[in-house]
């Protein structure tokens, strides 16, 4: 289960997400209520998560100070002496919590590397150590969805400023001598049909096409194999995709559920593999994944 429980009001979602990302990059496992499992009772899931947490980080704001849920979660943290409060604006903190030292994040711009984050990290670690839970374990929970994943059915639903567009492909691609694709005027379909390649990219590879926005060719399939894909290859491909997204500091990407376009990977399982990769491969700037259903 999670080490940190993040309590906040829905109106503060964007700032909560930014803070969750910042804490994740420091190695903590962060639980927040953006991924309640289907069929579970909301209150039961929250109670289980907060019981398993080693530290409760509460975000105080004009909205949260009036939230019964936030005050209840903060009370649980205070009773267990594992509460770390963060103030997002100049709102008046509820009386019961005013004696607890609070971090002032009213001027925080969302920078993961700011001095405020480092100071907050020290406070959190102090609470965890004092409670006897030991050092940070660097384990990320699959329950924490720190990237907003949205499923759409039309290309038009994807914004024009998306960081990269992923296309699921097989190994029949055209490469020149320096292993870089240079056909910005050709469609991917034309590129693959021409078969003017000198090498066969391995499954799991992600190639970058120099268009705008960048197109990323995810090599999931080898049509000489039966089946042409495996779950391990799909997971490896997504991981390599996220490494590119991290290097290029993408804030968003659009992609199909790899393995479901030309293969017969079940959509539910494809989503599981995607969420596992999100949890295991940290991409600090990535905020949004648009899933285009085919």
Rosetta blueprint (number, residue, H / E / L):
1 X L
2 X L
3 X L
4 X E
5 X E
6 X E
7 X E
8 X L
9 X L
10 X H
11 X H
12 X H
13 X H
14 X H
15 X H
16 X H
17 X H
18 X H
19 X H
20 X H
21 X H
22 X H
23 X H
24 X H
25 X H
26 X L
27 X L
28 X L
29 X L
30 X E
31 X E
32 X L
33 X L
34 X L
35 X L
36 X L
37 X L
38 X L
39 X L
40 X L
41 X L
42 X H
43 X H
44 X H
45 X H
46 X H
47 X H
48 X H
49 X H
50 X H
51 X H
52 X H
53 X L
54 X L
55 X E
56 X E
57 X E
58 X E
59 X E
60 X E
61 X L
62 X L
63 X L
64 X H
65 X H
66 X H
67 X L
68 X H
69 X H
70 X H
71 X H
72 X H
73 X H
74 X H
75 X H
76 X H
77 X H
78 X H
79 X H
80 X L
81 X L
82 X L
83 X E
84 X E
85 X E
86 X E
87 X E
88 X L
89 X L
90 X L
91 X L
92 X L
93 X L
94 X L
95 X H
96 X H
97 X H
98 X L
99 X L
100 X L
101 X L
102 X E
103 X E
104 X E
105 X L
106 X L
107 X L
108 X L
109 X L
110 X L
111 X L
112 X L
113 X L
114 X L
115 X H
116 X H
117 X H
118 X H
119 X H
120 X H
121 X H
122 X H
123 X H
124 X H
125 X H
126 X H
127 X H
128 X H
129 X H
130 X H
131 X L
132 X L
133 X L
134 X L
135 X L
136 X L
137 X L
138 X L
139 X L
140 X L
141 X L
142 X L
143 X L
144 X L
145 X L
146 X L
147 X L
148 X E
149 X E
150 X E
151 X E
152 X E
153 X L
154 X L
155 X H
156 X H
157 X H
158 X L
159 X L
160 X L
161 X L
162 X L
163 X L
164 X E
165 X E
166 X E
167 X E
168 X E
169 X E
170 X E
171 X L
172 X L
173 X L
174 X L
175 X L
176 X L
177 X L
178 X L
179 X L
180 X L
181 X L
182 X L
183 X L
184 X L
185 X L
186 X L
187 X L
188 X H
189 X H
190 X H
191 X H
192 X H
193 X H
194 X H
195 X L
196 X L
197 X L
198 X L
199 X L
200 X L
201 X L
202 X L
203 X L
204 X L
205 X L
206 X E
207 X E
208 X E
209 X E
210 X L
211 X L
212 X L
213 X L
214 X E
215 X E
216 X E
217 X E
218 X E
219 X E
220 X E
221 X E
222 X L
223 X L
224 X L
225 X L
226 X L
227 X L
228 X L
229 X L
230 X L
231 X H
232 X H
233 X H
234 X H
235 X H
236 X H
237 X H
238 X H
239 X H
240 X H
241 X H
242 X H
243 X H
244 X H
245 X H
246 X H
247 X H
248 X L
249 X L
250 X L
251 X L
252 X E
253 X E
254 X E
255 X E
256 X L
257 X L
258 X L
259 X L
260 X L
261 X L
262 X L
263 X L
264 X L
265 X L
266 X L
267 X H
268 X H
269 X H
270 X H
271 X H
272 X H
273 X H
274 X H
275 X H
276 X H
277 X H
278 X H
279 X H
280 X H
281 X L
282 X L
283 X L
284 X L
285 X L
286 X L
287 X L
288 X E
289 X E
290 X E
291 X E
292 X E
293 X L
294 X L
